[in-house]
Amino acid sequence: MLSHNAIYREDVKRTAELNLRWDKLQNTSFLITGASGLIGTFLIDVLMYRNMKHNLNCKISAIGRNSDKAHKRFNEYFDSHYEFEFISHNVNLPLTNLKSNYDFILHMASNTHPADYSRDPVGTINANIIGLNNLLTFSCEHLTRRFMFASTVEVYGENRGDTEFFDEKYCGYIDISKARSGYPESKRCGETLCQSYIQQYGLDVVIPRFSRTYGPTMQENDSKAIAQFIHKAVAHEDIVLKSEGTQLYSYTYAPDAVSGLLTVLTEGRNSEAYNIADERSDITLRELAETAANHSGRRVVFELPDEKEKRGYSSATKARLDSSKLKSLGWKACFDIKAGITRTIDILSMEMTS
């Protein structure tokens, strides 16, 4: 079980022991959507570690659509005396079954990889707009202390060739005629919706913008390139690269993404967006594939994608994030790209043989 993996638990402990403003989370309550996702899962493990080891006394209500999956993944928390509950619900439906007030509401439920964009573009848009609106409305009605909307590097669109790094004010081109554009465009619209609630209703909202995030909590069906590279490495198979691999992107290991999220949540200013990235994890797709392949003793092979696959791929060739705004709040990444990739492969390899 992943939560019992020695390396994974080391990552959870390291993150949970960081010098963050845990005092602002003491004796609070969380409502977290996308709780079984890549970032949500690790976040819950970190918060529960603080509950168990440091008496954070943080109540967590996790929302998702797959109750069986959640009970399997978070089984040890259901059986503990610490307050944890799972709520089976589709956020695109009104939250009429929720009666509690929450100090923090974190919306992280969304399709987040290319296969989902291509297969379910409407569902992708709905979660980022309709689901978000339901949660924002609930937050206003129940006097939520702070709302967090998880956004993405994708909101920047394509690099216009006028900058090396995207800061939080940058806005590039997105071809809205492509179904895949439903993801970045709905995230853009979602951010604007948050700003509208701030202005019209006085809601407190912060927006972390994640770079391409990876880690052992990735879903098995994750179709992002980095996930495919890692799964191939774990299986000791050659890594298939479906381009020349010159694309240059920012990546973040899940523990660093979560520490960035917690920094934004506790230290960020109302209405502000913050990039979560670190230059030590900026790498080309080819170098990324080679890093994973080298660790597993395999090689990189090149294969052109079919038309269906192409529909889900990003057309961005350079997407590096400027994280100076987040770093001004005191955030610092603990892992560079090589450390993150090798730890992920090692953890998942151990899980396969356990």
Residue pairs with C-beta under 8 A, 6 or more apart in sequence:
1 354
2 8
2 73
2 216
2 217
2 347
2 351
3 9
3 45
3 73
3 76
5 216
5 347
5 350
5 351
5 354
6 350
7 343
7 346
7 347
7 350
8 216
8 347
11 42
11 254
11 255
11 343
12 42
12 45
12 46
12 49
12 255
13 49
14 255
14 334
15 42
15 46
15 255
15 258
15 259
15 334
16 46
16 49
16 50
16 53
16 54
18 259
20 259
20 262
20 263
20 266
21 266
21 267
22 50
22 54
22 56
24 266
25 47
25 50
25 56
25 58
25 104
25 262
25 266
26 56
26 57
26 58
27 57
27 58
28 58
28 59
28 103
28 104
28 145
29 58
29 59
29 60
29 61
29 100
29 101
29 102
29 103
29 104
30 47
30 58
30 59
30 60
30 61
30 102
30 103
30 104
30 105
30 106
31 61
31 63
31 98
31 100
31 102
31 104
31 105
31 106
32 40
32 43
32 44
32 60
32 61
32 62
32 63
32 105
32 106
32 108
33 40
33 63
33 64
33 91
33 106
33 107
33 108
33 109
33 131
33 135
34 40
34 63
34 64
34 107
34 108
34 109
34 110
34 150
35 41
35 44
35 62
35 63
35 64
35 70
35 86
35 108
36 62
36 64
36 66
36 69
36 70
36 73
37 108
37 109
37 112
37 217
37 219
38 112
38 213
38 214
38 215
38 217
38 218
38 219
38 222
38 254
39 108
39 150
39 210
39 213
39 217
39 254
39 257
39 258
39 261
40 62
40 106
40 108
41 73
41 217
42 215
42 217
42 254
42 255
42 257
42 258
43 106
43 258
43 261
43 262
44 60
44 62
44 74
44 77
44 84
46 258
46 262
47 56
47 58
47 60
48 60
48 77
48 82
48 84
50 56
50 58
51 57
51 58
51 82
52 80
52 82
58 83
59 83
59 84
60 77
60 83
60 84
60 85
61 85
61 86
61 87
61 98
61 100
61 102
62 70
62 74
62 84
62 85
62 86
62 87
63 86
63 87
63 89
63 91
63 109
64 70
64 86
64 87
64 88
64 89
64 109
65 88
65 89
65 90
66 88
67 86
67 88
70 86
70 88
71 78
71 86
74 84
74 86
77 84
78 84
78 86
87 97
87 98
89 95
89 97
89 98
90 131
91 107
91 109
91 127
91 131
91 134
91 135
92 126
92 127
92 130
92 131
92 134
93 134
94 134
95 134
95 135
95 138
98 138
100 142
101 142
101 143
101 144
102 142
102 144
103 144
103 145
103 146
104 144
104 145
104 146
104 147
104 148
104 265
105 135
105 138
105 139
105 144
105 146
105 147
105 148
106 147
106 148
106 150
106 261
106 265
107 131
107 132
107 135
107 147
107 148
107 149
107 150
108 150
109 127
109 131
110 124
110 127
110 128
110 150
110 183
110 187
111 117
111 120
111 123
111 124
111 127
111 183
112 152
112 183
112 222
112 224
113 219
113 221
113 222
113 223
113 224
113 227
113 312
114 180
114 223
114 224
114 309
114 312
114 313
114 314
115 221
115 223
115 312
116 123
116 124
116 223
117 124
117 179
117 180
117 182
117 183
117 311
117 312
118 179
118 180
118 308
118 311
118 312
121 179
121 180
121 182
122 182
124 182
124 183
124 186
125 182
125 183
125 185
125 186
127 186
128 183
128 186
128 187
128 189
128 190
129 186
129 189
129 190
129 193
132 149
132 190
132 193
132 194
133 193
135 147
136 147
136 193
136 194
136 197
136 203
136 205
138 144
139 147
139 197
139 203
140 197
140 201
140 203
144 203
144 204
145 204
146 204
146 205
146 206
146 265
147 194
147 197
147 203
147 204
147 205
147 206
148 205
148 206
148 207
148 208
148 261
148 264
148 265
149 190
149 191
149 194
149 205
149 206
149 207
150 207
150 208
150 210
150 261
151 187
151 190
151 191
151 207
151 208
151 209
151 210
151 273
152 183
152 184
152 187
152 209
152 210
153 166
153 209
153 210
153 211
153 212
153 249
153 250
153 275
153 277
153 319
153 321
154 183
154 184
154 187
154 314
155 184
155 187
155 188
155 191
155 209
156 166
156 170
156 171
156 172
156 319
157 171
157 172
157 173
157 174
157 184
157 316
158 172
158 173
158 174
158 315
158 316
158 317
159 166
159 172
159 316
159 317
159 318
159 319
160 172
160 173
163 170
164 318
164 320
165 320
165 321
165 322
166 172
166 275
166 319
166 320
166 321
166 322
167 275
167 322
167 324
167 325
168 209
168 272
168 273
168 274
168 275
168 322
168 325
172 316
174 181
174 184
174 185
174 188
175 181
175 315
176 185
178 311
179 311
180 311
180 312
180 313
180 314
191 207
191 273
194 203
194 205
194 207
194 271
195 205
195 271
197 203
197 205
198 204
198 205
198 270
198 271
204 270
205 270
205 271
206 264
206 265
206 268
206 269
206 270
206 271
206 272
206 273
206 274
207 264
207 272
207 273
207 274
208 260
208 261
208 264
208 268
208 273
208 274
208 276
209 273
209 274
209 275
209 276
209 321
210 252
210 257
210 260
210 276
211 249
211 250
211 251
211 252
211 275
211 276
211 277
211 281
211 319
211 321
212 224
212 226
212 249
212 250
212 251
212 252
213 251
213 252
213 253
213 254
213 257
214 224
214 226
214 227
214 230
214 251
214 252
214 253
214 254
214 340
214 341
214 344
215 253
215 254
215 255
215 257
215 340
215 344
216 254
216 343
216 344
216 347
216 348
216 351
217 254
218 227
218 230
218 344
219 227
220 231
222 228
223 312
225 242
225 285
225 288
226 251
226 288
228 239
228 240
229 239
229 288
229 289
229 292
229 293
230 292
230 341
230 344
230 345
230 348
231 348
232 238
232 239
232 240
232 292
232 293
232 296
232 298
233 239
233 292
233 293
233 295
233 296
233 298
233 345
234 296
234 345
234 348
234 349
234 352
236 296
236 297
236 298
237 298
238 293
238 298
238 299
238 300
238 301
239 289
239 292
239 293
239 298
239 299
239 300
239 301
240 300
240 301
240 302
240 303
241 285
241 286
241 289
241 300
241 301
241 302
241 303
242 302
242 303
242 304
242 305
242 309
243 285
243 302
243 305
244 286
244 302
245 284
245 285
245 286
245 287
245 288
245 289
245 300
246 284
246 285
246 286
246 317
247 284
247 285
247 316
247 317
247 318
248 282
248 283
248 284
248 285
248 317
248 318
248 319
248 320
249 282
249 283
249 284
249 285
249 316
249 318
249 319
249 320
250 277
250 278
250 279
250 281
250 282
250 319
250 320
250 321
251 277
251 281
251 282
251 283
251 288
251 337
251 340
252 260
252 276
252 277
252 278
252 281
252 333
252 340
253 281
253 333
253 335
253 337
253 339
253 340
253 343
253 344
255 334
255 335
256 276
256 278
256 333
256 334
256 335
256 340
257 276
259 331
259 333
259 334
260 274
260 276
260 326
260 331
260 333
261 276
263 274
263 326
263 329
263 330
263 331
264 274
264 276
264 326
264 329
267 329
267 330
268 274
268 329
272 325
274 323
274 325
274 326
274 329
275 321
275 322
275 323
275 325
275 326
276 321
276 323
276 326
276 331
277 320
277 321
277 322
277 323
278 323
278 333
278 336
279 320
279 323
280 333
280 336
280 337
281 333
281 335
281 336
281 337
281 340
282 320
282 337
283 291
283 337
286 300
288 337
288 341
289 300
290 300
291 337
291 338
291 341
291 342
292 341
292 345
293 299
293 300
295 341
295 342
295 345
296 345
305 313
323 331
335 343
